[in-house]
Amino acid sequence: MDLWIVVTISAAFFQTLRFMLQKVLSMGGLSATGATFARFLYALPAAALVTGLYILATGQRWPEMGAGFWPYAVTGGLGQILATVCVIAIFKQRNFAVGITFKKTEVIQTALVGLVLLGERISPAGWGAILIGLVGVLLLSEMPGAGGSWLRRFGNRTVVLGLASGFFFAFSAVGYRGASLTVASEDPVLRASVTLLCVLLFQVAAMALWLRGAEKGQISAVWGTRRMAVWLGLVSMAGSLSWFIAFTLQTAAYVQAMGQIELVFSILVSVLFFKERVTMRELAGIGFLGLSILVLVLVL
């Protein structure tokens, strides 16, 4: 099995744990923005430690970064901030599985953004796998009591937030891949860890300034959750590093398509941790996603 597939599955697993912890934190008094800030703040020390130790252990130096690094990194960092805020806002209204489901529209949006910004082509078979996965997402996106026209079903606040999160995650994925490709190193782990550390520094600084001016008291509240948030930071760092390595090794759209397995993890978390019921429609959606992943692996 290719390395990018292994690290993408790892990324999806850790990301599920991260969103689970963020939902718990958001239920405990943090705003959606505060819970998002906690994710970046407590991941930063771990990312700095891992990057430093890896450079020392491999005898490498801090690599040079191309002229396009920071534009791509800032685009990716802002996209991730906005996308995460949208997902956590959904958690305050709907269950865990629904929030994760809506964000997975990022797959098709990532393919389009990657095509426009990076000129990355997707094969017909790759598009087929992505579209099969999208069918699974649509099956899982059916909202209880939302009968009537398609416009009524998908025009409410939860769906808008979900589609927005997918849109911003798409820009995040393409931005991170673009940034990592400008790092002057053949080592994918070094390129990924350096990019991750730089992005986290930007995200923490930007969000701290925002919270200090717009949401007074949230920084103190984030510090008050440090016992749980430390674990959030470690899980976030592991997931982010896995995503960054995957984006370094493979086209962002393929990585996001393989990342659909996150939905399977989210259903398990919903049932086992949050005690939510899984419907036959959700099981059908999982089946389509599984087929999407299988086709993607076979055609690459």
CORSULVEN-V436648 format. One line per field, one symbol per residue. ss: DSSP state (@ for helix, = for strand, . for the rest). A space follows every 10 residues. Layout:
ss->???
This chain:
ss->..@@@@@@@@ @@@@@@@@@@ @@@@@@.... .@@@@@@@@@ @@@@@@@@@@ @@@@@@@@.. ....=...@@ @@@@@@@@@@ @@@@@@@@@@ @....@@@@@ @@@..@@@@@ @@@@@@@... ...@@@@@@@ @@@@@@@@@@ .........@ @@@@..@@@@ @@@@@@@@@@ @@@@@@@@@@ @.=....@@@ @@@@@@@@@@ @@@@@@@@@@ @@@@...@@@ @@@@.@@@@@ @@@@@@@@@@ @@@@@@@@@. .@@@@@@@.. @@@@@@@@@@ @@.......@ @@@@@@@@@@ @@@@@@@@@.
